[in-house]
């Protein structure tokens, strides 16, 4: 069964063994961290994996992501997973007073990217029915 994982690197379709146990290649593609014998590594940083979070050729990405202090959410069926950004990273972004980049269509369906408007005053408004 294929599931969708949403994260900072985008949307990924993967076939987990159970829960969010991914192959080493899928774990790297989804998280940006490379599984190595010493743990999960990104650039010059390596984080030892929690006990029970690895098995031959697979990584429990949900356990690893939570070990980093980041939220992990999924729907009841386990078909869609979200690897969220932790509080520390969000606070760092907020301290810089720069909104994260995103692209949304206008009422005519023309996409607009926030980064294309950098250096100009931008008024953003949102609305939700709940």
Buried (B, 14 or more C-beta within 10 A) or exposed (E): EEBBBBBEEEEBEBEBEEBBBBBBEBBBBBBEBBBEEEBBBEEEEBBEBEEEBBEEEBBBBBBBBBBBEBEBEBEEEEEBBBBBBBEEBEEEEEEEEEEEEEEEEEEEEEEEEBEEEEEEEEEEEEEEEE
